[in-house]
């Protein structure tokens, strides 16, 4: 099974949807960079409803071993950069990223990737959620950016369109 390495926003949105458990069901063990844990801790300090990955036994916190690649990604945040660095250290990794620029970097690096929407489709296919459409509505109420074409594509993948 590949290592699954997750960024901040998928953890935040799945937590706020009450669906963080689907990550555990789909991934088994999830790897979260310490930079992502720090971003989440900062959010909690500001009163944002985000999870504490250190309190979840199925999440492993990890620091990238090689810091050499980190300065090369100056246009990304620390969490996204650490996700990509960890993935480059793994022989078989899948990254979970929502940010468009981070996703483009992952594609250029030849990494396998998904995002919050892909996790919801996978959860539906695995029987962990009944429907994706109401979750998309809830995501949009949380200010998740979702254009109509992407929404339709996700609903088609979830066999709800």
C-alpha contacts under 8 A as a table, 3 or more apart, distances in Angstrom:
res1	aa1	res2	aa2	distance
2	X	92	X	5.00
2	X	93	X	5.04
2	X	94	X	6.55
3	X	29	X	7.88
3	X	30	X	7.28
3	X	31	X	7.16
3	X	90	X	7.50
3	X	92	X	6.24
3	X	93	X	4.54
3	X	94	X	6.18
4	X	27	X	6.47
4	X	29	X	7.45
4	X	30	X	5.41
4	X	31	X	5.93
4	X	93	X	5.79
4	X	94	X	4.93
4	X	95	X	5.91
4	X	96	X	7.35
5	X	30	X	6.15
5	X	31	X	4.66
5	X	32	X	5.78
5	X	33	X	7.67
5	X	83	X	6.21
5	X	86	X	7.57
5	X	87	X	7.05
5	X	93	X	7.07
5	X	94	X	6.23
5	X	95	X	4.83
5	X	96	X	6.17
6	X	10	X	7.14
6	X	11	X	7.32
6	X	30	X	7.11
6	X	31	X	6.35
6	X	32	X	5.44
6	X	33	X	7.66
6	X	83	X	6.64
6	X	95	X	5.85
6	X	96	X	4.70
6	X	97	X	6.72
7	X	10	X	6.29
7	X	11	X	6.91
7	X	32	X	6.90
7	X	33	X	7.71
7	X	36	X	6.11
7	X	79	X	6.10
7	X	80	X	6.05
7	X	83	X	6.31
7	X	95	X	7.80
7	X	96	X	6.07
7	X	97	X	5.68
8	X	11	X	5.40
8	X	12	X	6.17
8	X	36	X	5.45
8	X	37	X	7.75
8	X	39	X	7.07
8	X	40	X	6.78
8	X	79	X	6.74
8	X	80	X	7.96
9	X	12	X	4.90
9	X	13	X	5.97
9	X	97	X	7.47
9	X	98	X	6.69
10	X	13	X	5.25
10	X	14	X	5.90
10	X	96	X	7.00
10	X	97	X	6.85
10	X	98	X	6.79
10	X	115	X	6.67
10	X	116	X	5.05
11	X	14	X	5.40
11	X	15	X	5.95
11	X	20	X	6.87
11	X	50	X	7.52
11	X	51	X	7.13
12	X	15	X	5.22
12	X	16	X	6.12
12	X	40	X	7.91
12	X	49	X	7.58
12	X	50	X	5.13
12	X	51	X	6.70
13	X	16	X	5.03
13	X	17	X	6.11
13	X	116	X	7.47
13	X	139	X	7.07
13	X	142	X	7.84
14	X	17	X	5.03
14	X	18	X	6.23
14	X	19	X	4.99
14	X	20	X	4.78
14	X	116	X	7.25
15	X	18	X	5.04
15	X	19	X	5.79
15	X	20	X	4.77
15	X	49	X	7.96
15	X	50	X	6.44
15	X	51	X	6.35
16	X	19	X	7.53
16	X	49	X	6.75
16	X	50	X	7.04
17	X	20	X	7.60
17	X	135	X	7.17
17	X	138	X	7.06
17	X	139	X	7.33
18	X	21	X	7.81
19	X	22	X	5.72
19	X	23	X	7.89
20	X	23	X	5.73
20	X	24	X	7.34
21	X	24	X	5.17
21	X	25	X	6.35
22	X	25	X	4.92
22	X	26	X	5.95
22	X	119	X	7.88
22	X	123	X	6.26
22	X	128	X	6.53
23	X	26	X	5.13
23	X	27	X	5.65
23	X	28	X	7.47
23	X	30	X	7.54
23	X	119	X	7.44
24	X	27	X	5.31
24	X	28	X	4.91
24	X	29	X	6.54
24	X	30	X	7.10
24	X	58	X	6.66
25	X	28	X	5.76
26	X	122	X	7.84
26	X	123	X	7.19
27	X	30	X	6.07
28	X	58	X	6.80
29	X	58	X	5.06
29	X	59	X	5.78
29	X	60	X	7.03
30	X	58	X	6.38
30	X	59	X	4.80
30	X	60	X	6.12
31	X	59	X	5.79
31	X	60	X	4.85
31	X	61	X	5.92
31	X	62	X	6.71
32	X	36	X	6.42
32	X	37	X	6.95
32	X	53	X	7.55
32	X	59	X	6.73
32	X	60	X	6.10
32	X	61	X	4.94
32	X	62	X	6.19
32	X	83	X	7.59
33	X	36	X	5.27
33	X	37	X	6.55
33	X	61	X	5.53
33	X	62	X	4.86
33	X	63	X	5.53
33	X	64	X	7.37
33	X	79	X	6.89
33	X	82	X	6.03
33	X	83	X	6.25
33	X	86	X	7.63
34	X	37	X	4.90
34	X	38	X	6.16
34	X	61	X	5.69
34	X	62	X	5.70
34	X	63	X	5.57
34	X	79	X	7.97
35	X	38	X	5.01
35	X	39	X	6.29
35	X	63	X	7.70
35	X	78	X	6.00
35	X	79	X	4.96
35	X	82	X	6.66
36	X	39	X	5.01
36	X	40	X	6.25
36	X	78	X	7.50
36	X	79	X	4.59
36	X	80	X	7.86
36	X	82	X	7.87
37	X	40	X	5.12
37	X	41	X	6.12
37	X	52	X	7.23
37	X	53	X	6.36
37	X	54	X	7.48
37	X	61	X	7.64
38	X	41	X	4.97
38	X	42	X	6.18
39	X	42	X	5.14
39	X	43	X	6.32
39	X	79	X	7.25
40	X	43	X	4.97
40	X	44	X	6.26
40	X	50	X	6.25
40	X	51	X	6.96
40	X	52	X	6.91
41	X	44	X	5.09
41	X	45	X	6.25
41	X	52	X	6.99
42	X	45	X	5.09
42	X	46	X	6.42
43	X	46	X	5.10
43	X	47	X	6.39
43	X	48	X	5.14
43	X	49	X	7.57
43	X	50	X	6.79
44	X	47	X	4.98
44	X	48	X	5.05
44	X	49	X	6.37
44	X	50	X	6.13
45	X	48	X	7.39
52	X	55	X	5.56
52	X	56	X	7.12
53	X	56	X	5.34
53	X	59	X	6.15
53	X	61	X	7.65
54	X	57	X	7.49
54	X	59	X	7.05
54	X	60	X	7.69
54	X	61	X	7.02
56	X	59	X	5.65
57	X	60	X	7.51
63	X	82	X	7.53
63	X	86	X	7.61
64	X	67	X	6.63
64	X	82	X	6.41
64	X	85	X	6.06
64	X	86	X	5.20
64	X	89	X	7.69
65	X	86	X	7.77
65	X	89	X	7.80
66	X	69	X	6.90
66	X	85	X	7.49
67	X	70	X	5.43
67	X	71	X	7.83
67	X	85	X	7.95
68	X	71	X	6.78
68	X	72	X	7.90
69	X	72	X	5.44
69	X	73	X	7.27
69	X	85	X	6.65
70	X	73	X	5.78
70	X	74	X	7.74
70	X	81	X	6.14
70	X	82	X	7.14
70	X	85	X	6.89
71	X	74	X	5.81
73	X	76	X	5.74
73	X	81	X	6.30
74	X	77	X	7.72
76	X	80	X	6.14
76	X	81	X	6.01
76	X	101	X	7.54
76	X	102	X	6.68
77	X	80	X	5.47
77	X	81	X	6.12
78	X	81	X	5.13
78	X	82	X	6.08
79	X	82	X	5.17
79	X	83	X	6.19
80	X	83	X	5.07
80	X	84	X	6.34
80	X	97	X	7.54
80	X	102	X	6.37
81	X	84	X	5.27
81	X	85	X	6.14
81	X	102	X	7.95
82	X	85	X	4.91
82	X	86	X	6.04
83	X	86	X	5.29
83	X	87	X	6.21
83	X	95	X	6.93
84	X	87	X	5.04
84	X	88	X	6.21
84	X	95	X	7.48
84	X	106	X	6.75
85	X	88	X	5.17
85	X	89	X	6.51
86	X	89	X	5.10
86	X	90	X	6.56
87	X	90	X	5.18
87	X	91	X	7.89
87	X	92	X	7.87
87	X	93	X	5.56
87	X	94	X	7.24
87	X	95	X	6.92
87	X	111	X	7.36
88	X	91	X	7.54
88	X	111	X	7.94
90	X	93	X	5.87
93	X	111	X	7.28
93	X	112	X	6.79
94	X	111	X	6.83
94	X	112	X	4.88
94	X	113	X	5.20
94	X	114	X	7.32
95	X	111	X	7.35
95	X	112	X	6.36
95	X	113	X	4.68
95	X	114	X	6.34
95	X	115	X	7.96
96	X	113	X	5.77
96	X	114	X	4.93
96	X	115	X	4.78
96	X	116	X	7.22
97	X	102	X	6.89
97	X	103	X	6.27
97	X	113	X	7.06
97	X	114	X	6.32
97	X	115	X	4.87
97	X	116	X	7.41
98	X	102	X	7.64
98	X	103	X	6.98
98	X	114	X	7.86
98	X	115	X	5.08
98	X	116	X	6.54
99	X	102	X	5.35
99	X	103	X	6.15
100	X	103	X	5.05
100	X	104	X	6.25
101	X	104	X	5.08
101	X	105	X	6.33
102	X	105	X	5.07
102	X	106	X	6.21
103	X	106	X	4.98
103	X	107	X	6.19
103	X	113	X	7.43
104	X	107	X	5.07
104	X	108	X	6.19
105	X	108	X	5.08
105	X	109	X	6.17
106	X	109	X	5.06
106	X	110	X	6.28
106	X	111	X	5.21
106	X	112	X	7.42
106	X	113	X	7.17
107	X	110	X	5.03
107	X	111	X	5.71
107	X	112	X	7.36
107	X	113	X	7.78
108	X	111	X	7.65
114	X	117	X	7.76
114	X	118	X	5.47
114	X	119	X	7.03
115	X	118	X	5.17
115	X	119	X	6.20
116	X	119	X	5.13
116	X	120	X	6.35
117	X	120	X	5.12
117	X	121	X	6.35
117	X	154	X	7.04
118	X	121	X	5.09
118	X	122	X	6.11
118	X	154	X	7.85
119	X	122	X	5.03
119	X	123	X	5.98
120	X	123	X	4.95
120	X	124	X	6.21
120	X	129	X	7.77
120	X	132	X	6.50
121	X	124	X	5.12
121	X	125	X	6.28
121	X	132	X	6.88
121	X	154	X	7.14
121	X	157	X	6.75
121	X	158	X	5.37
122	X	125	X	5.08
122	X	126	X	6.13
123	X	126	X	5.09
123	X	127	X	6.15
123	X	128	X	4.96
123	X	129	X	5.81
124	X	127	X	5.06
124	X	128	X	5.70
124	X	129	X	4.87
124	X	130	X	6.17
124	X	131	X	6.48
124	X	132	X	6.87
124	X	158	X	6.68
125	X	128	X	7.66
125	X	158	X	7.14
126	X	129	X	7.95
127	X	130	X	6.70
129	X	132	X	7.27
131	X	134	X	6.66
131	X	135	X	7.41
131	X	158	X	7.92
131	X	160	X	7.75
132	X	135	X	5.17
132	X	136	X	6.25
132	X	155	X	7.03
132	X	158	X	6.80
132	X	160	X	7.72
133	X	136	X	5.10
133	X	137	X	6.39
133	X	155	X	6.74
133	X	160	X	7.40
134	X	137	X	5.00
134	X	138	X	6.24
135	X	138	X	4.96
135	X	139	X	6.05
136	X	139	X	4.95
136	X	140	X	6.19
136	X	151	X	7.61
137	X	140	X	5.21
137	X	141	X	6.38
138	X	141	X	5.05
138	X	142	X	6.42
139	X	142	X	5.00
139	X	143	X	6.56
139	X	144	X	5.34
140	X	143	X	4.94
140	X	144	X	4.87
140	X	145	X	6.59
140	X	146	X	6.91
141	X	144	X	7.27
146	X	150	X	6.37
146	X	151	X	6.30
147	X	150	X	5.45
147	X	151	X	6.23
148	X	151	X	5.01
148	X	152	X	6.17
149	X	152	X	5.18
149	X	153	X	6.21
150	X	153	X	5.00
150	X	154	X	6.12
151	X	154	X	5.19
151	X	155	X	6.19
152	X	155	X	5.08
152	X	156	X	6.14
152	X	161	X	6.93
153	X	156	X	5.09
153	X	157	X	6.27
154	X	157	X	5.07
154	X	158	X	6.16
155	X	158	X	4.94
155	X	159	X	6.01
155	X	160	X	4.95
155	X	161	X	5.23
156	X	159	X	4.80
156	X	160	X	5.73
156	X	161	X	4.93
157	X	160	X	7.62
158	X	161	X	7.86
